Amino acid sequence: MNSRQYDLVIFDWDGTLMDSIAKIVTSLQSTAQELRIPIPTEESVRDIIGLSMQQVLPILFAGHQVLFDDILVGYKKHYLALETVPSPLFYGVDVLLKQLAEAGVTLAIATGKGRSGLERVLGVTGIGHYFAASRTADDAKSKPHPQMLQSLLTELEIPAHRAVMIGDSVLDLTMANNAGIHCIGVSYGAHAEAKLREQSPKAVVHCASQLLAHL
């Protein structure tokens, strides 16, 4: 990188860095089937990826409040069972992070995962050392509220115009818009390019290696 447009690049996790969307969908659907309640569609699950589980439950399982605790337990059980073979990073992610770090760009994460879940996958993937800070659903208000991004900007002392959010869902890009920072969509995760472009991102890319040209 001969020059850079941003001092801070903030990544979503699921569907942006890690190829885990299919496991999230399967885990929620398997839990519903096990509890004999209506099974959410793949599209409906993709639309909630990025929200905290406390927000997901009333959206996907309205009318089944008495089962919310059981749904949460079941989801974690099914997801961790699938994760005996860890979800991979998307192709090119490790190279991208290395290039950005070597160029002196500060990296951070803003995810709807819980803190323990994020720490687990950072350990499994071995990429935690690239990130200066992170925010999870346990640390701040859930997407698309801008609190995750605002608190990262404050902690890292980087102005909004020098930061960019990268994500695969409308929630990620809306959060960035709400925080007043640029955003870039990736089309290989939760939402397709057309849906991402409704949030007026700076760009939409189709693989991780294409991101560098926009940073």
C-alpha positions in Angstrom: 0.0 0.0 0.0 1.7 3.2 -1.2 -0.9 5.4 0.5 -4.0 4.8 2.5 -7.4 6.4 2.8 -8.2 5.2 6.3 -6.4 4.9 9.7 -8.9 2.6 11.1 -10.6 -0.4 9.4 -13.4 -2.0 11.4 -14.6 -5.5 10.4 -17.8 -7.4 11.1 -17.0 -11.1 11.9 -19.6 -13.6 10.8 -20.0 -13.5 7.0 -17.2 -10.9 6.6 -14.1 -12.5 8.0 -15.4 -16.0 8.8 -17.5 -18.2 6.6 -20.0 -19.1 9.3 -23.4 -18.1 8.0 -24.5 -21.6 7.0 -23.7 -22.9 10.5 -25.8 -20.1 12.1 -28.7 -20.8 9.8 -28.5 -24.6 10.4 -28.2 -24.2 14.2 -31.2 -22.0 14.5 -33.3 -24.2 12.2 -32.2 -27.4 14.0 -33.1 -25.8 17.4 -36.6 -24.9 16.1 -37.1 -28.4 14.7 -36.0 -30.0 18.0 -38.4 -27.8 20.0 -41.2 -28.4 17.5 -41.8 -24.7 16.7 -42.0 -23.0 13.3 -38.6 -23.3 11.5 -37.3 -19.9 10.3 -36.4 -19.6 6.7 -32.8 -19.1 5.6 -33.6 -15.6 4.4 -35.1 -14.6 7.7 -32.1 -15.9 9.5 -29.7 -14.0 7.2 -31.6 -10.8 7.9 -31.0 -11.0 11.6 -27.3 -11.9 11.5 -25.5 -9.1 13.3 -28.1 -8.6 16.0 -27.7 -9.8 19.6 -29.5 -13.0 20.4 -31.7 -11.1 22.8 -33.0 -9.2 19.7 -33.0 -12.3 17.4 -35.3 -14.4 19.6 -38.5 -12.2 19.5 -38.0 -11.6 15.7 -37.6 -15.2 14.6 -39.7 -16.9 17.4 -42.5 -14.4 18.1 -45.2 -16.1 20.3 -42.8 -18.5 21.8 -41.4 -16.4 24.6 -41.6 -19.2 27.2 -39.1 -21.1 25.1 -36.5 -18.4 24.7 -34.1 -19.8 27.2 -34.4 -23.3 25.6 -33.9 -21.8 22.2 -30.7 -20.1 23.3 -29.4 -23.2 24.9 -30.3 -25.3 21.9 -28.7 -22.8 19.4 -25.4 -22.8 21.3 -25.5 -26.6 21.5 -26.0 -27.1 17.8 -23.5 -24.4 16.8 -20.7 -25.7 19.0 -21.4 -29.2 17.7 -20.9 -28.0 14.1 -17.8 -26.0 15.2 -16.0 -29.2 16.1 -14.7 -28.5 12.6 -14.0 -24.8 12.9 -15.5 -22.4 10.3 -12.8 -21.2 8.0 -11.8 -17.6 7.3 -12.8 -16.5 3.9 -10.1 -16.9 1.2 -7.7 -14.0 1.3 -8.7 -12.6 4.8 -5.4 -13.6 6.5 -3.3 -12.0 3.7 -5.5 -8.8 3.8 -5.1 -8.4 7.5 -1.3 -8.9 7.3 -1.0 -6.3 4.5 -3.1 -3.7 6.4 -1.2 -4.3 9.6 2.1 -3.9 7.9 0.9 -0.7 6.4 0.2 0.7 9.8 -3.6 0.6 9.6 -5.3 0.1 13.0 -7.8 -2.8 12.8 -10.9 -3.5 15.0 -14.0 -5.7 15.2 -17.6 -4.8 15.7 -19.8 -7.9 15.9 -23.1 -9.1 17.1 -21.4 -12.1 18.7 -21.1 -12.3 22.4 -17.7 -11.6 24.0 -17.0 -15.2 24.8 -17.9 -16.3 21.3 -15.6 -13.7 19.7 -12.7 -14.6 22.0 -13.2 -18.3 21.1 -13.0 -17.8 17.4 -10.1 -15.3 17.7 -8.2 -18.0 19.5 -9.2 -20.8 17.0 -8.2 -18.7 14.0 -5.0 -17.2 15.5 -5.7 -13.7 14.1 -6.5 -11.9 17.3 -3.1 -10.2 17.4 -4.1 -8.1 14.4 -6.9 -6.2 16.2 -6.3 -3.3 18.5 -9.9 -3.3 19.9 -13.3 -5.0 19.5 -16.9 -4.5 20.4 -19.5 -7.2 20.9 -23.2 -7.4 21.7 -22.1 -7.7 25.4 -20.2 -4.4 25.2 -22.5 -2.0 23.5 -26.0 -1.6 22.0 -26.7 -4.0 19.1 -26.4 -3.0 15.5 -27.6 -0.9 13.8 -27.2 1.5 16.8 -23.8 3.3 16.3 -22.6 2.8 19.8 -20.1 0.0 18.9 -18.4 2.2 16.3 -18.6 5.4 18.4 -16.9 3.7 21.3 -14.2 2.2 19.1 -13.4 5.7 17.6 -13.2 7.1 21.2 -11.0 4.4 22.5 -8.6 4.4 19.5 -8.7 8.2 19.2 -9.4 8.2 15.5 -11.8 10.7 13.9 -14.8 9.3 12.0 -13.7 10.5 8.6 -10.5 8.4 8.9 -12.5 5.2 9.6 -14.4 2.6 7.6 -16.7 -0.2 8.5 -16.7 -3.4 6.4 -19.6 -5.8 6.6 -21.8 -8.3 4.8 -25.2 -7.2 6.1 -27.5 -4.2 5.9 -27.2 -4.0 9.7 -23.4 -3.4 9.4 -23.8 -0.7 6.8 -26.7 1.0 8.5 -24.6 1.1 11.7 -21.8 2.8 9.8 -24.2 5.3 8.3 -25.7 6.0 11.8 -22.1 6.6 13.1 -21.2 8.9 10.2 -18.4 6.8 8.9 -17.8 5.3 5.5 -18.7 1.7 4.8 -17.9 -1.1 2.3 -20.1 -4.1 1.7 -19.0 -7.6 1.0 -21.4 -9.7 -1.2 -20.2 -13.1 -0.1 -22.0 -13.1 3.3 -25.5 -12.5 4.6 -26.8 -10.1 2.0 -26.5 -9.8 -1.8 -25.0 -6.8 -3.6 -28.3 -5.2 -4.5 -29.5 -5.2 -0.9 -26.2 -3.8 0.4 -26.2 -1.0 -2.2 -29.4 0.3 -0.7 -27.3 1.7 2.1 -25.0 3.6 -0.2 -21.7 2.0 0.6 -18.5 3.4 -0.8 -18.1 0.0 -2.6 -19.3 -3.6 -2.7 -16.7 -6.2 -3.2 -17.0 -9.9 -4.0 -13.9 -11.3 -2.3 -11.6 -10.2 0.5 -8.7 -9.5 -1.9 -10.7 -6.8 -3.6 -10.9 -4.8 -0.4 -7.4 -3.5 -0.4 -7.9 -1.3 -3.4 -10.6 0.7 -1.4 -8.6 1.1 1.8 
